[in-house]
Amino acid sequence: MMLRRATCLSLLISVALATAAHAVTVGREQDITDLKLGQRVQVDDGTCPAGQVKEVRGTRMTDKGVARTSACVPRYGPKSK
């Protein structure tokens, strides 16, 4: 019985982490309304070189809310020919 509970709990935690790790993609940085601490949002606005996309992160808490940083990161997904 204890093993079954541990298995169910670990499965629930892994599903929760897998859904939280999924990155959201938006077209403009202004479309990000409520950025949370640690959240990553990919912005496909054409400002990064080919094969890369801008990633905006909520890095730390300030008096005005969550501070943002951005960097160009490799674009992952289906490869096109």
N, C-alpha and C positions, 0 to 999 in steps of 0.2 A: 504494500500500500504506500509506503514511504517512497519507494522508487518511482511509482506511478506519479505521485505528486511532484517529485523533483523533475521528472521528464516533462510533465505538462508545464511546469513553471519555466523551465529552460526553453521550451518551444515557444511559449508566449513572449518571453523576453527577446528571443532571436527574431521573431516576426515583428515586434515593435521596433527593434533597432533597424531592421531591413527597410521598413517603410519610412523611418525618420531619415535614413541616409540618402533617400532618393532626392536628387537635385531638381529644383524647379527652374524652368527656362521661361524668361519673359523677353519681350521685344525692346523695351526701353527701361532705363534705370528708374525713371519716374514712376513706373508701374509697380515698384516694390513699395508697398504701403506700410507693412508691419513686419520689419525685420527683427528676428529674435536673436538673442545671444547664442553664437555658435552656428547659426543657420547660414547656409550657402545657397545663393541664387545665381544662376547663369543668365547673363544678359547678352542676347544676340543682336547687337546694334551696329555691327560692322566696324567697330573701332579697333579691333585686334587683327593681327595678320591672318592670312589664310590658314585654316586648320586649327585655329584657336578661337576661344570664346572668353568674354570677360566674366570673371567670377567675383561677385560681391559677397563679402562675409561680415557678419556681425561679430566684432572682435572684443569689445569691452564695454562696460557700462559707464556712462558719464551722467552728469546732472541733467542733460537734455535728452537722454535716452541711450540707445545702442549706437556706438561708434562704428562706422563702416570703413572697410578697406576693399580695394579692388585690384585684381591682377589678371593678366591674360594666362589662361591655362589651356592645355591641349583639349581639343574637342573629341569626345568619345561618342561612339554610336555606330550605326551601320556605315560601312565604307562604300563610297560610290565609285563608279568606274569613270 
